[in-house]
């Protein structure tokens, strides 16, 4: 049990303010429709890929709202969560860093691909096939389901203020 002095003088972690948003991203990424109608593989990799797809959209929205620091904190929460997940799966200290490095690299690549598809000239279905389905061609209705829901999420995110987003509102 912490002493009274520890409680009085404890410094809060600034990224804790981003926890409601991160939790909302994870909850959204675990919704069954992604894995049933969207046929995203219901595996650890598939769940990671779905959460990253939503996280990438949120990071892009924060960027548009001049929320660079919030983006850093949100990414740090993601890394902390992935580190914990890997350790829970029995991955040892020696290789956790390599796995985290690959995950952060995957986030960066997907951020670029999804940005190109949502705000540029890229093909969103192609980016989703490559990243969510790991190159396996999903049925047309499955990719259409995921694409339409992510595009709708993107539009809703565009209507949110920075404060609403940070509070965990995904639209």
N, C-alpha and C positions, 0 to 999 in steps of 0.2 A: 504494500500500500504506500503510495507516495506521501512524503511528508508535507506539512503545510507550506514549508518554504519551497519545495519543488512545485507545488501547485500555484503558489503566488508568483514565482519568478520564471515559470516555464514559458519559453518562447513558442508561439504557435508556428507551424509550418505554413508558409504562404500558399503552398499548392493545395492545402486542405480546402480552400475556397472553391477549388475546381472539382472536388469530390462529387457533389450532386450531378454535375454535368457528366463526369466520367461514368458514374453509376448509371445514368440515363442511357448513355451510349451502349454500355454492356447489356442493359435490359433490352434495348431495342435490337441489338445484334443477336440476342438469344430468342427472339420471337419465333414461334414454330413455323409461321408462314414462309419464312426464308428457306427452310429446310424441307417443307412439304410441297407447297405450290412452286417455290423457286428452285427446288431440288439442289440447293447448295449442299455439298456433302456434310452430313451431320457427324463430323469427326472433329478432333482437336484442331486440325488444320483448317477445316471448313468454318468452324466457329471463329477462329483467329481471323480468317479472311473476311468474314462478315463484319466483325467488330471493326476491323481496320477500314473497311469500305465506309462505314458510318463515321468513324473517327476522322478519316480524311476529309469528309464533307464538313465536319464541324471545324476542323483546323483551317480549311479554306474560308469558312465564314468568319472565324475569329480574325484571320488575316485581313479580310475585307473591312472589319470593324476596328482595325489598328490594335488588335489584341495580341501582339507578339509575345508579351510576357505571359499572358494567359495560355497561349499555345505551348510555350515551353513547359509551364507547370502541368498542363494536360498531358503532354508527351511524357513527362517524368512520371506521372501517375500510371500511364500505360506501361512504361518500362518497369516500374515497381510491381505492378500487377503481373506482368509476364514473368518477371524474375521469381515471384512467389509461386506462380503456376508451375514453372519448370522445376523448382525445388520440391514442390509437392509431388511431382511426378517422379522424383528420385534422381533428377539430374544433379550432379555434384558441382561443387564450387569451381573445379578446374575448367569445366566446359560451359558453365552457365553464361559467362561473358561472351563466348563465341555465338551461342544461341541468341542472346539478346542483340548482339551486333547484327546478326542476320535478320532478326525481326525488325529492328529499326531501319535497316536497309530496305526491307520489304515495304515498310510504311512509307519511306521516302519515294520509292518507285511507284507505289500505288497512288500516292498523293499526286505525283507528276502525271500519271496516266489518267486518273479521274479528273484532274484539273483540265487536262487537254480535252477530255471528252465533254465536260460540263460547261466550260467557259471558252473553249477553243474550237478547233475543227476536228477533234478526234472522234472516233467511233466508240460510243459507250458500250455497245454490246460486245465489241471486240475486246475492249479493256476488261470488261467483266468476265468474259470467257477465259481470257488469259490469267486473270488474277483470282477470281472467285472459284472458277471451275478448274484451275490449273491446266488450262489448255484442252481439256476434254470438252467436246461440243455438247452442250446441254440441249434438251428439247426446246423448240422455239417458244412454246408457251411458258416454260420455266424461265428462260432468259428474259422474256417479255415481262413476266411478273416482277422479277428483281429489278429490271431496268425502270419499269414504270413506278415502282414504289420508291426507288432511290431518286429518281427525277422529281417525284412529288415531294420527297423529303428535302431535296435541294431548294425547291421553290419555297417551301415553308420556312426553312432556315433563313432564306433571304429576307423574310418578313420580321425576323426577330431582332430585338435590341441586344446589345452586348450583355446587359444586366439579366435579361430574361434567359439568354443562352447560358450564362454562367450559373444561373439558378437551377439549371437542369431541364429547361424547356426546349424540346426538340421540334416543336411545332405541331 
